[in-house]
Amino acid sequence: MEPDESPVADARFREALAYARERLEPPARRESAWPALGAAAFFAVCAMTFAVGAILAPPVQLAIPITAPTAR
């Protein structure tokens, strides 16, 4: 029995082989951030448009103006 065939060397070889196989797996694919970025930009534009519209719109008259009664 040669020194390379000992149980300790065999265990080290299996550990090294498992490490190499782990490194050979393809990396996990990350999701794209573009859809979320597009949605955020869309809602930001919508919010800015609403704000500009609210600022530039004429004031809303909620009550009917009260006028003094006229003489008959």
Summary of the structure (lengths in Angstrom):
residues: 72
radius of gyration: 37.4
end to end distance: 128.7
largest distance: 128.7
contacts: 87
relative contact order: 0.05
helix: 61%
strand: 0%
